[in-house]
Amino acid sequence: MDKKTEDFYLRLKEELANNTLWPSEYLYKFIVPSEGNKTEQVEKAFDKMGAVITTKHSKTGKYTSVSVSVQMKDPQSVIDKYQELSVIEGIISL
């Protein structure tokens, strides 16, 4: 992980720790290429977690936005999930 990404996760962890009571509902938002099984990969990462997942295709159908609302136990678990999903080719975390 590069320094910029590492700094981002440190700031996110600090902000989540200081501004949220844990455990808490967290909303993840991603954009993935529509081709292949990218959406399914995101959904599988939240399998058996009680997540509410919604998807929406872009006008051209080239991309799919994926919103995931899920109960997370602490800031580190939020970051761990972002890092787990970062290996999906073409994923953008919002």
The first five atom37 places (N, CA, C, CB, O) and aatype in JSON, in Angstrom:
{
  "aatype": [12, 3, 11, 11, 16, 6, 3, 13, 18, 10, 1, 10, 11, 6, 6, 10, 0, 2, 2, 16, 10, 17, 14, 15, 6, 18, 10, 18, 11, 13, 9, 19, 14, 15, 6, 7, 2, 11, 16, 6, 5, 19, 6, 11, 0, 13, 3, 11, 12, 7, 0, 19, 9, 16, 16, 11, 8, 15, 11, 16, 7, 11, 18, 16, 15, 19, 15, 19, 15, 19, 5, 12, 11, 3, 14, 5, 15, 19, 9, 3, 11, 18, 5, 6, 10, 15, 19, 9, 6, 7, 9, 9, 15, 10],
  "atom_mask": [
    [1, 1, 1, 1, 1],
    [1, 1, 1, 1, 1],
    [1, 1, 1, 1, 1],
    [1, 1, 1, 1, 1],
    [1, 1, 1, 1, 1],
    [1, 1, 1, 1, 1],
    [1, 1, 1, 1, 1],
    [1, 1, 1, 1, 1],
    [1, 1, 1, 1, 1],
    [1, 1, 1, 1, 1],
    [1, 1, 1, 1, 1],
    [1, 1, 1, 1, 1],
    [1, 1, 1, 1, 1],
    [1, 1, 1, 1, 1],
    [1, 1, 1, 1, 1],
    [1, 1, 1, 1, 1],
    [1, 1, 1, 1, 1],
    [1, 1, 1, 1, 1],
    [1, 1, 1, 1, 1],
    [1, 1, 1, 1, 1],
    [1, 1, 1, 1, 1],
    [1, 1, 1, 1, 1],
    [1, 1, 1, 1, 1],
    [1, 1, 1, 1, 1],
    [1, 1, 1, 1, 1],
    [1, 1, 1, 1, 1],
    [1, 1, 1, 1, 1],
    [1, 1, 1, 1, 1],
    [1, 1, 1, 1, 1],
    [1, 1, 1, 1, 1],
    [1, 1, 1, 1, 1],
    [1, 1, 1, 1, 1],
    [1, 1, 1, 1, 1],
    [1, 1, 1, 1, 1],
    [1, 1, 1, 1, 1],
    [1, 1, 1, 0, 1],
    [1, 1, 1, 1, 1],
    [1, 1, 1, 1, 1],
    [1, 1, 1, 1, 1],
    [1, 1, 1, 1, 1],
    [1, 1, 1, 1, 1],
    [1, 1, 1, 1, 1],
    [1, 1, 1, 1, 1],
    [1, 1, 1, 1, 1],
    [1, 1, 1, 1, 1],
    [1, 1, 1, 1, 1],
    [1, 1, 1, 1, 1],
    [1, 1, 1, 1, 1],
    [1, 1, 1, 1, 1],
    [1, 1, 1, 0, 1],
    [1, 1, 1, 1, 1],
    [1, 1, 1, 1, 1],
    [1, 1, 1, 1, 1],
    [1, 1, 1, 1, 1],
    [1, 1, 1, 1, 1],
    [1, 1, 1, 1, 1],
    [1, 1, 1, 1, 1],
    [1, 1, 1, 1, 1],
    [1, 1, 1, 1, 1],
    [1, 1, 1, 1, 1],
    [1, 1, 1, 0, 1],
    [1, 1, 1, 1, 1],
    [1, 1, 1, 1, 1],
    [1, 1, 1, 1, 1],
    [1, 1, 1, 1, 1],
    [1, 1, 1, 1, 1],
    [1, 1, 1, 1, 1],
    [1, 1, 1, 1, 1],
    [1, 1, 1, 1, 1],
    [1, 1, 1, 1, 1],
    [1, 1, 1, 1, 1],
    [1, 1, 1, 1, 1],
    [1, 1, 1, 1, 1],
    [1, 1, 1, 1, 1],
    [1, 1, 1, 1, 1],
    [1, 1, 1, 1, 1],
    [1, 1, 1, 1, 1],
    [1, 1, 1, 1, 1],
    [1, 1, 1, 1, 1],
    [1, 1, 1, 1, 1],
    [1, 1, 1, 1, 1],
    [1, 1, 1, 1, 1],
    [1, 1, 1, 1, 1],
    [1, 1, 1, 1, 1],
    [1, 1, 1, 1, 1],
    [1, 1, 1, 1, 1],
    [1, 1, 1, 1, 1],
    [1, 1, 1, 1, 1],
    [1, 1, 1, 1, 1],
    [1, 1, 1, 0, 1],
    [1, 1, 1, 1, 1],
    [1, 1, 1, 1, 1],
    [1, 1, 1, 1, 1],
    [1, 1, 1, 1, 1]
  ],
  "atom_positions": [
    [[0.85, -1.18, 0.0], [0.0, 0.0, 0.0], [0.9, 1.24, 0.0], [-0.97, 0.0, 1.23], [1.86, 1.33, 0.76]],
    [[0.57, 2.19, -0.86], [1.4, 3.39, -0.93], [1.08, 4.34, 0.23], [1.18, 4.11, -2.28], [0.08, 4.19, 0.93]],
    [[1.96, 5.32, 0.41], [1.86, 6.25, 1.54], [0.55, 7.04, 1.52], [3.04, 7.22, 1.53], [-0.07, 7.25, 2.57]],
    [[0.12, 7.48, 0.33], [-1.12, 8.26, 0.2], [-2.33, 7.43, 0.66], [-1.31, 8.73, -1.26], [-3.2, 7.93, 1.37]],
    [[-2.38, 6.17, 0.24], [-3.48, 5.29, 0.63], [-3.43, 5.01, 2.12], [-3.43, 3.97, -0.16], [-4.47, 5.0, 2.8]],
    [[-2.24, 4.77, 2.64], [-2.08, 4.52, 4.06], [-2.55, 5.72, 4.89], [-0.61, 4.21, 4.38], [-3.25, 5.55, 5.89]],
    [[-2.18, 6.92, 4.47], [-2.62, 8.14, 5.16], [-4.13, 8.29, 5.12], [-1.95, 9.37, 4.54], [-4.75, 8.69, 6.1]],
    [[-4.72, 7.97, 3.97], [-6.18, 8.05, 3.83], [-6.86, 7.15, 4.86], [-6.62, 7.66, 2.4], [-7.79, 7.57, 5.55]],
    [[-6.4, 5.9, 4.97], [-7.02, 4.96, 5.9], [-6.81, 5.39, 7.35], [-6.45, 3.56, 5.68], [-7.69, 5.2, 8.19]],
    [[-5.66, 5.96, 7.66], [-5.43, 6.46, 9.03], [-6.39, 7.59, 9.37], [-3.97, 6.94, 9.18], [-6.95, 7.63, 10.46]],
    [[-6.58, 8.52, 8.42], [-7.52, 9.64, 8.65], [-8.95, 9.12, 8.77], [-7.43, 10.67, 7.5], [-9.71, 9.58, 9.63]],
    [[-9.32, 8.18, 7.92], [-10.67, 7.61, 7.97], [-10.91, 6.92, 9.3], [-10.89, 6.63, 6.82], [-11.96, 7.1, 9.92]],
    [[-9.95, 6.13, 9.75], [-10.09, 5.42, 11.03], [-10.27, 6.4, 12.18], [-8.87, 4.51, 11.28], [-11.12, 6.2, 13.04]],
    [[-9.46, 7.44, 12.18], [-9.55, 8.45, 13.24], [-10.9, 9.16, 13.21], [-8.42, 9.48, 13.09], [-11.52, 9.35, 14.26]],
    [[-11.36, 9.54, 12.03], [-12.64, 10.22, 11.91], [-13.8, 9.32, 12.35], [-12.87, 10.69, 10.47], [-14.7, 9.77, 13.07]],
    [[-13.76, 8.07, 11.93], [-14.82, 7.13, 12.33], [-14.81, 6.89, 13.84], [-14.65, 5.8, 11.59], [-15.87, 6.8, 14.47]],
    [[-13.64, 6.79, 14.42], [-13.52, 6.55, 15.85], [-14.04, 7.73, 16.66], [-12.08, 6.26, 16.23], [-14.65, 7.54, 17.72]],
    [[-13.8, 8.94, 16.17], [-14.18, 10.14, 16.92], [-15.61, 10.61, 16.7], [-13.26, 11.24, 16.57], [-16.14, 11.36, 17.51]],
    [[-16.24, 10.18, 15.62], [-17.56, 10.71, 15.27], [-18.68, 9.7, 15.22], [-17.47, 11.37, 13.96], [-19.8, 10.04, 14.83]],
    [[-18.41, 8.47, 15.61], [-19.43, 7.42, 15.51], [-19.39, 6.54, 16.74], [-19.23, 6.58, 14.24], [-18.32, 6.21, 17.25]],
    [[-20.56, 6.15, 17.21], [-20.65, 5.17, 18.3], [-20.68, 3.78, 17.67], [-21.92, 5.42, 19.2], [-21.5, 3.51, 16.8]],
    [[-19.77, 2.91, 18.12], [-19.65, 1.57, 17.54], [-20.19, 0.52, 18.48], [-18.21, 1.26, 17.19], [-20.07, 0.67, 19.69]],
    [[-20.78, -0.56, 17.95], [-21.01, -0.89, 16.53], [-22.03, 0.07, 15.9], [-21.51, -2.35, 16.39], [-22.85, 0.67, 16.59]],
    [[-21.94, 0.19, 14.58], [-22.78, 1.14, 13.88], [-23.07, 0.68, 12.45], [-22.12, 2.52, 13.86], [-22.33, -0.12, 11.88]],
    [[-24.16, 1.2, 11.91], [-24.49, 0.96, 10.5], [-23.52, 1.8, 9.66], [-26.0, 1.33, 10.18], [-23.3, 2.98, 9.96]],
    [[-22.95, 1.2, 8.62], [-22.02, 1.92, 7.74], [-22.47, 1.75, 6.3], [-20.56, 1.42, 7.93], [-22.88, 0.66, 5.9]],
    [[-22.39, 2.82, 5.53], [-22.8, 2.78, 4.12], [-21.57, 2.84, 3.24], [-23.76, 3.94, 3.79], [-20.87, 3.85, 3.18]],
    [[-21.31, 1.73, 2.56], [-20.24, 1.67, 1.56], [-20.83, 2.03, 0.21], [-19.57, 0.26, 1.53], [-21.97, 1.68, -0.09]],
    [[-20.06, 2.73, -0.61], [-20.49, 3.02, -1.98], [-19.32, 2.72, -2.91], [-20.96, 4.52, -2.13], [-18.19, 3.15, -2.69]],
    [[-19.63, 1.97, -3.95], [-18.62, 1.57, -4.93], [-19.15, 1.77, -6.33], [-18.2, 0.11, -4.71], [-20.36, 1.76, -6.57]],
    [[-18.22, 1.95, -7.27], [-18.55, 1.91, -8.69], [-17.65, 0.82, -9.27], [-18.33, 3.32, -9.4], [-16.44, 0.81, -9.06]],
    [[-18.28, -0.09, -10.02], [-17.53, -1.17, -10.64], [-17.9, -1.27, -12.12], [-17.79, -2.52, -9.93], [-19.01, -0.91, -12.5]],
    [[-16.97, -1.75, -12.94], [-17.32, -2.01, -14.34], [-18.44, -3.05, -14.39], [-16.08, -2.5, -15.16], [-18.44, -4.01, -13.62]],
    [[-19.4, -2.87, -15.29], [-20.54, -3.78, -15.36], [-20.17, -5.14, -15.94], [-21.64, -3.16, -16.19], [-20.81, -6.14, -15.62]],
    [[-19.15, -5.18, -16.8], [-18.8, -6.46, -17.41], [-18.16, -7.38, -16.38], [-17.85, -6.24, -18.61], [-17.61, -6.94, -15.37]],
    [[-18.23, -8.66, -16.67], [-17.67, -9.64, -15.73], [-18.56, -9.81, -14.52], [0.0, 0.0, 0.0], [-19.76, -9.54, -14.57]],
    [[-17.97, -10.26, -13.45], [-18.74, -10.54, -12.23], [-18.36, -9.61, -11.09], [-18.54, -11.98, -11.8], [-18.38, -10.02, -9.92]],
    [[-18.02, -8.38, -11.41], [-17.55, -7.43, -10.39], [-18.62, -7.16, -9.32], [-17.14, -6.11, -11.05], [-18.32, -7.14, -8.13]],
    [[-19.86, -6.96, -9.75], [-20.94, -6.7, -8.8], [-21.11, -7.9, -7.87], [-22.27, -6.4, -9.54], [-21.3, -7.74, -6.66]],
    [[-21.05, -9.09, -8.43], [-21.19, -10.3, -7.63], [-20.05, -10.45, -6.63], [-21.26, -11.53, -8.53], [-20.25, -10.94, -5.52]],
    [[-18.85, -10.03, -7.02], [-17.7, -10.08, -6.1], [-17.93, -9.18, -4.89], [-16.41, -9.67, -6.83], [-17.63, -9.56, -3.76]],
    [[-18.47, -7.98, -5.14], [-18.76, -7.07, -4.03], [-19.83, -7.68, -3.13], [-19.23, -5.67, -4.56], [-19.69, -7.69, -1.91]],
    [[-20.91, -8.19, -3.74], [-21.99, -8.79, -2.95], [-21.5, -9.97, -2.12], [-23.13, -9.24, -3.88], [-21.89, -10.12, -0.97]],
    [[-20.64, -10.79, -2.7], [-20.12, -11.96, -1.99], [-19.28, -11.56, -0.77], [-19.27, -12.82, -2.94], [-19.29, -12.26, 0.24]],
    [[-18.58, -10.44, -0.86], [-17.75, -9.97, 0.26], [-18.59, -9.63, 1.49], [-16.94, -8.75, -0.16], [-18.09, -9.64, 2.62]],
    [[-19.88, -9.32, 1.28], [-20.77, -8.97, 2.39], [-21.77, -10.09, 2.71], [-21.52, -7.68, 2.07], [-22.7, -9.9, 3.49]],
    [[-21.56, -11.25, 2.1], [-22.45, -12.39, 2.31], [-22.48, -12.78, 3.79], [-22.0, -13.58, 1.45], [-21.45, -12.79, 4.46]],
    [[-23.66, -13.09, 4.27], [-23.88, -13.53, 5.66], [-23.57, -12.46, 6.69], [-23.04, -14.74, 5.95], [-23.32, -12.77, 7.86]],
    [[-23.59, -11.19, 6.27], [-23.36, -10.08, 7.22], [-24.64, -9.29, 7.45], [-22.25, -9.15, 6.69], [-24.63, -8.32, 8.21]],
    [[-25.74, -9.68, 6.82], [-26.99, -8.96, 6.98], [-27.01, -7.64, 6.23], [0.0, 0.0, 0.0], [-27.77, -6.74, 6.58]],
    [[-26.19, -7.52, 5.21], [-26.09, -6.27, 4.45], [-27.29, -6.06, 3.53], [-24.8, -6.25, 3.63], [-27.84, -7.01, 2.97]],
    [[-27.67, -4.79, 3.38], [-28.69, -4.4, 2.4], [-27.93, -3.8, 1.21], [-29.75, -3.36, 3.01], [-27.26, -2.77, 1.35]],
    [[-28.02, -4.46, 0.06], [-27.24, -4.08, -1.11], [-28.17, -3.62, -2.23], [-26.35, -5.24, -1.58], [-29.12, -4.31, -2.59]],
    [[-27.87, -2.43, -2.77], [-28.62, -1.93, -3.92], [-27.64, -1.63, -5.05], [-29.46, -0.65, -3.55], [-26.51, -1.2, -4.81]],
    [[-28.09, -1.86, -6.27], [-27.24, -1.59, -7.43], [-28.02, -0.73, -8.43], [-26.77, -2.92, -8.1], [-29.25, -0.75, -8.48]],
    [[-27.26, 0.02, -9.21], [-27.85, 0.86, -10.24], [-26.85, 0.96, -11.39], [-28.23, 2.27, -9.69], [-25.68, 1.29, -11.19]],
    [[-27.34, 0.69, -12.6], [-26.47, 0.77, -13.78], [-26.39, 2.2, -14.29], [-26.99, -0.17, -14.89], [-27.36, 2.96, -14.19]],
    [[-25.24, 2.56, -14.85], [-25.08, 3.88, -15.45], [-25.93, 3.95, -16.72], [-23.59, 4.17, -15.77], [-26.4, 2.93, -17.21]],
    [[-26.12, 5.16, -17.24], [-26.93, 5.35, -18.45], [-26.44, 4.49, -19.6], [-26.94, 6.81, -18.87], [-27.23, 3.91, -20.35]],
    [[-25.13, 4.41, -19.75], [-24.56, 3.63, -20.86], [-24.47, 2.14, -20.53], [-23.18, 4.16, -21.21], [-24.24, 1.33, -21.42]],
    [[-24.64, 1.79, -19.27], [-24.55, 0.39, -18.86], [-23.13, -0.08, -18.66], [0.0, 0.0, 0.0], [-22.9, -1.26, -18.36]],
    [[-22.18, 0.81, -18.81], [-20.76, 0.45, -18.69], [-20.34, 0.23, -17.23], [-19.9, 1.53, -19.32], [-19.45, -0.57, -16.95]],
    [[-20.98, 0.95, -16.31], [-20.65, 0.87, -14.89], [-21.88, 0.58, -14.05], [-19.98, 2.17, -14.42], [-23.02, 0.84, -14.46]],
    [[-21.63, 0.05, -12.86], [-22.7, -0.22, -11.9], [-22.3, 0.38, -10.57], [-22.98, -1.75, -11.77], [-21.18, 0.16, -10.09]],
    [[-23.21, 1.14, -9.96], [-22.94, 1.63, -8.61], [-23.53, 0.61, -7.63], [-23.55, 3.07, -8.38], [-24.62, 0.08, -7.84]],
    [[-22.79, 0.36, -6.58], [-23.21, -0.61, -5.57], [-23.17, 0.09, -4.22], [-22.29, -1.89, -5.58], [-22.12, 0.58, -3.8]],
    [[-24.31, 0.13, -3.54], [-24.4, 0.69, -2.19], [-24.65, -0.46, -1.23], [-25.53, 1.78, -2.08], [-25.51, -1.31, -1.47]],
    [[-23.89, -0.48, -0.14], [-24.0, -1.56, 0.83], [-24.16, -0.95, 2.21], [-22.75, -2.5, 0.77], [-23.26, -0.26, 2.7]],
    [[-25.29, -1.2, 2.84], [-25.54, -0.74, 4.2], [-25.42, -1.97, 5.12], [-26.95, -0.05, 4.33], [-26.15, -2.95, 4.97]],
    [[-24.49, -1.88, 6.06], [-24.21, -3.06, 6.89], [-23.75, -2.63, 8.28], [-23.14, -3.96, 6.22], [-23.13, -1.58, 8.44]],
    [[-24.07, -3.44, 9.26], [-23.63, -3.21, 10.64], [-22.17, -3.61, 10.77], [-24.53, -4.01, 11.67], [-21.8, -4.75, 10.47]],
    [[-21.33, -2.67, 11.21], [-19.91, -2.95, 11.4], [-19.57, -2.76, 12.88], [-19.03, -2.03, 10.49], [-20.18, -1.94, 13.56]],
    [[-18.58, -3.53, 13.36], [-18.29, -3.5, 14.8], [-17.39, -2.36, 15.24], [-17.66, -4.78, 15.19], [-17.49, -1.89, 16.38]],
    [[-16.48, -1.89, 14.34], [-15.56, -0.83, 14.73], [-14.9, -0.23, 13.49], [-14.49, -1.36, 15.72], [-15.04, -0.78, 12.4]],
    [[-14.2, 0.9, 13.64], [-13.55, 1.53, 12.48], [-12.59, 0.61, 11.73], [-12.81, 2.76, 12.92], [-12.51, 0.66, 10.5]],
    [[-11.86, -0.22, 12.46], [-10.89, -1.11, 11.8], [-11.6, -2.12, 10.89], [-10.04, -1.85, 12.84], [-11.07, -2.46, 9.83]],
    [[-12.78, -2.6, 11.29], [-13.51, -3.55, 10.45], [-13.99, -2.88, 9.16], [-14.72, -4.14, 11.21], [-14.06, -3.52, 8.11]],
    [[-14.31, -1.59, 9.24], [-14.7, -0.83, 8.04], [-13.52, -0.76, 7.08], [-15.18, 0.62, 8.42], [-13.66, -1.03, 5.88]],
    [[-12.37, -0.42, 7.59], [-11.16, -0.3, 6.77], [-10.74, -1.66, 6.21], [-10.01, 0.31, 7.59], [-10.35, -1.76, 5.05]],
    [[-10.83, -2.7, 7.03], [-10.47, -4.04, 6.56], [-11.32, -4.44, 5.35], [-10.65, -5.08, 7.69], [-10.81, -5.06, 4.41]],
    [[-12.6, -4.09, 5.38], [-13.49, -4.44, 4.26], [-13.11, -3.65, 3.01], [-14.97, -4.17, 4.63], [-13.11, -4.21, 1.91]],
    [[-12.8, -2.35, 3.16], [-12.34, -1.57, 2.01], [-11.09, -2.2, 1.39], [-12.04, -0.11, 2.43], [-10.99, -2.32, 0.17]],
    [[-10.15, -2.62, 2.24], [-8.91, -3.21, 1.75], [-9.17, -4.56, 1.08], [-7.91, -3.38, 2.89], [-8.54, -4.89, 0.08]],
    [[-10.09, -5.34, 1.64], [-10.45, -6.63, 1.04], [-11.01, -6.44, -0.37], [-11.49, -7.36, 1.93], [-10.69, -7.21, -1.28]],
    [[-11.83, -5.41, -0.54], [-12.47, -5.18, -1.84], [-11.57, -4.46, -2.83], [-13.73, -4.39, -1.66], [-11.85, -4.46, -4.03]],
    [[-10.5, -3.85, -2.37], [-9.62, -3.08, -3.25], [-8.94, -3.94, -4.31], [-8.57, -2.37, -2.44], [-8.41, -3.4, -5.28]],
    [[-8.95, -5.25, -4.16], [-8.32, -6.13, -5.14], [-9.21, -6.38, -6.36], [-7.98, -7.46, -4.49], [-8.75, -6.93, -7.36]],
    [[-10.48, -5.97, -6.29], [-11.38, -6.13, -7.43], [-10.96, -5.16, -8.52], [-12.87, -5.9, -7.02], [-10.91, -3.95, -8.3]],
    [[-10.67, -5.69, -9.7], [-10.17, -4.86, -10.8], [-11.2, -3.81, -11.21], [-9.81, -5.74, -11.99], [-12.34, -4.15, -11.51]],
    [[-10.79, -2.54, -11.23], [-11.63, -1.45, -11.69], [-12.55, -0.86, -10.64], [0.0, 0.0, 0.0], [-13.29, 0.08, -10.95]],
    [[-12.53, -1.36, -9.41], [-13.44, -0.85, -8.39], [-13.01, 0.55, -7.95], [-13.48, -1.8, -7.17], [-11.83, 0.85, -7.82]],
    [[-14.0, 1.39, -7.72], [-13.78, 2.74, -7.19], [-14.58, 2.84, -5.9], [-14.19, 3.87, -8.23], [-15.79, 2.6, -5.9]],
    [[-13.92, 3.17, -4.81], [-14.6, 3.34, -3.52], [-14.92, 4.81, -3.35], [-13.73, 2.81, -2.32], [-14.06, 5.67, -3.55]],
    [[-16.15, 5.11, -2.98], [-16.57, 6.5, -2.78], [-16.72, 6.8, -1.29], [-17.89, 6.79, -3.53], [-17.06, 7.92, -0.92]]
  ]
}
